[in-house]
């Protein structure tokens, strides 16, 4: 397959209010001009996500998705992991004719 671009995803997490909420900042680069990418935030355990970022659903239960039309862009999410064991957060960006990228973060509650 011939790729027009390679998406680059970076994510950071910061523990926020009361130790059960995380602020997750995701940056995406490398989208080819005129393309659209899909960013997915999912986890191996139940999560709730909240964002006011343009192109995203405001609230996600179990996963969040965003449509990205230009890069570079930065999206910020509030993530609440289910209590108990650590949660692995997976952030993936995909676009037609672009090499996808995946980042993993560990959230402890």
N, C-alpha and C positions, 0 to 999 in steps of 0.2 A: 504494500500500500504506500502511496506517495503522500507524505505529510506536508501541508502548507506551513505549519507552525508547530511549536511545542509549547503547550501550556505549562506554566510554572505556578504552583500553589505553595504558599507559606502560611502557617497558622501559629498563633501564640495564644496562651491561655493565662488568665490572671484570676485568682480567687477573689470573689467579691463578697457581697453582703452575707454576713452570718455563717460563712464557711460552706454554704450549700449551693451557692450560685457562682457560676464562672462567666467571665467576660472572655469571649473567643473572637479574636481579630483574624480575618482571613484576607490575604492579598492574592490577587490573580493577575498574572502577566502573560504575554505571549499569544494573545488571540489575534488571528489574522484579520485584517481589515474586512469589514462586511460580514464576518462570521458571528454566530451566536453560540455561547457556551452554556452548559448546564452545570451548576455547582450543587453538589449534594453533601449534606452534613448528616451522617448516620452514626449509629453506635451499636456495640455488641449487647447492650442492656438498654432498658427503657430510659428515654430522656424527654424533656420538654425544651423547645427552643423558642426564643422570641427575638424578633428583629424588626427594625423600621427601615431596613435597607430596600432601596428601589429594586423592583424585579423579583422580590422574595415574598413568600407567604408570611404573614405577620407572626403566626403561631404554628409551630410544628410539634406533633406528638409522635415520637419515634424517629422522625427525620425532618429535615428542612431542605427545600430546594429553591434555587435562585436562577433566574435567567440573566446572563451577562452579555451585554452587547458591545462593550469596549473595555480595553485594558490599557494601562494598569487601573485596577479598582480595588478598594478595600471595603469589606463588609464586616459589620460587627454583630455578634450574636450574644444573647444571654442564654446560657445553657444550665439546666437543672438536671443533674443525673439522679437516677433512682438510688435511694439509700442502700448501704451494704457494701459489697465489693467494689473495687475500682472499675471504672467504665472506660473503654477504649473508644474515643471519638475518631471517626474516619471522615476526612474532608477530601472530596474528589471532584475534579473539573474535567469535563469532556466536551468535545466539539467535533463536528464533522471534519474530516481530513486534518485533524490536529492530534498530536501525540498527547494522550491524557496524563494527568498527574494526580498523585494520591499522597496525603499527609495523615499521620496518625498522632493523636495526643492522648495522654492518660489523665483522667479526671478522678480524683479521690474524694470521697465524701466523709 
